[in-house]
Every structure is written in C-alpha cells, then in structure tokens.
Amino acid sequence: MIEARGLTKRYGKTLAVDDLSFSVETGRVTGFLGPNGAGKSTTMRMILGLDNPTAGHVTIGGKKYHDLHHPLRTVGALLDAKWVHPNRSARAHLAWMAKSNKLPARRVDEVLDIVGLTSVANKRAGGFSLGMSQRLGIAAALLGDPEVLLFDEPVNGLDPEGILWIRKFMHRLADEGRTVFVSSHLLSEMALTASELVVIGKGKLISQSSTKEFVAKATENTVKVRSPQLAQLREALQQASAELTDAEDGVLVSGMDSEKIGELAASNAVVLHELSPQQGSLEQAFMQITGDSVEYHTGLEAEVQQVVGATPAAK
C-alpha cells in the first residue's frame, strides 16, 4: 500500500506538488492521471525517494523508501525506459541490478522470459526499440518480485499486441495481491486497465475514486432510441419530462433509463428498433474535470471542452 499525506514539493518559486494526499490499495490497478505539468512524475519520484518532499511524506507499506531494507524486493518501478547503459546487453543490465541487490542470478532469465526478451537477451540495449526498452524496464521492475509496482507510461512505444499484454499482465499482478500504480496519458487504455483512479491537476488532488464512479460523476449517461414511430415516441418522452437530443436515425434520451423508456414505448404502442444505454468515456470525464488544470490551452482544446460540456456524453 502507498500512502501520501500532505505531500508538497517546491523547486524555487515553482510549486510542483501542493499538499497532496491519496492512497493506493493492494490487489488492484490504480491509474494516476493528470494534464502535462500536473506533478505526476514529481510525485512518483518522491514515492521512490529520488526527490525529497518540501513538506509531508509518502510511505510504502508504512515505511519511507529509504527505510526499506531491500528496496527492489518491496518496490519495482519503471520511470525511464532508456535508463540503461547502451553498451550493456539486456541480460548484463539485469545481472548487474540483481547482484547489487543480492538477488539470485536465476531471476534474470525468469524476468526476461516473462517480458518476452529471451531471444534478444544478449543484444546491446542501445539498439533496442522503444517498445523493447519498455519491456526491459518492466523486467527490471519485476526483478525483486516486489509487492508494489510503479509504472510511468508503460505502454509508450508498444504495438497493439504489446499494449494488450501489458493490460493483462497488470491485472494479473493485481490479482496476485500486489499494489500497482500506473501513470499514463493513454486514457482509452487506462479505462480498460485501472479499476481505481487518482487524478491531480496543478499539483493538487482533484479526485480519488473508482474509474466507474469518476466517469459517472463527470459525464451524463444517455440512452439511444430508434423507432419507426419516432414522432409519437418523442412526444411521449417530452411529456414524461425526459430531455432529448437529435442523433443519427433517432434520439438520445437523458433523465430516463432504458427500462422506463421501454415501458413508456409499450404503453403508447410504439415499436422500438434500438434501445441502448450510452455511457460517457474516461476521456470525456477527464477533460471535463481537469479542464481548469491544463497549463496551456489550444484553440482545439477549447472547442472540445465546449462540445463536452454542451452535449450529452455518447460512446
């Protein structure tokens, strides 16, 4: 378990993290989201003892990172996939890490096999693609078989097959009872990977909740309806105080769930061709909630914010 309490970090006059408190539970994948410059990387560095907080503290299993007797056996992390001497092979890099942390040499080949790098284990890491470097970084994080894992943009540079592998792998780690904390900008993937979310902006906590709750609070769920008797159904829905928005071949209904719409259609002898709930996306929710925390806005972002705020969320 990771616990941050009042975590603050200043760099001169710049306040990178501002009185940030959150917790990351065991047995689940927790996503760490925020706009660029929100303080995510700084927070992860403080968790790992790479930066000292100006105020507050963060603990892993009740201890600060520097107080852990065998750090790699407790915490594994991937922050920079290219943090490898380019002239070292993947095997040599991991062997050096294992020896320096008094880990068994056999563990090197085990993690190489886990991440699918056995066939290139003796090749120079400097010649690896970004995706291969990501896999090597994940292997290094797994080396000590840790209880807690931190990943910063782990799917960066991976192909669709690699992204699917990462998703399933993180779920497996969580199912084993480990704590998995993942920062990513790929929101569509985070929606499939993380069951919990910690969202920050300008160094402050914006939200901590389940992914489902985060999306539900920020977006409006609607129901898409198609019918050959749409005019009659529209009138009945409006009389029942439902809100309607035109959609392709039908309408989007808000303020009424699909069961009530179906019952209303039946009572008015209206034939339905489609009755499908439309849920908001994590991307829509993220933009809606973090809009005020974005450091630099472009004209396109402003247009998207207006669209998100003005129309019902549809998948």
Secondary structure by P-SEA (a helix, b strand, c coil): ccccccbbbbcccccccccccccccccbbbbbbbccccaaaaaaaaaaccccccccccccccccccccccccccbbbbcccccccccccaaaaaaaaaaaaccccaaaaaaaaaaccccccccccccccaaaaaaaaaaaaacccccbbbbccccccccaaaaaaaaaaaaaaaaabbbbbbbbcaaaaaaacccbbbbbccccccccccaaaaaaacbbbbbbbbccaaaaaaaaaaaabbbbbbcccbbbbccccaaaaaaaaaaacccccbbbbbbbcaaaaaaaacccccccccaaaaaaaaaaacccccc
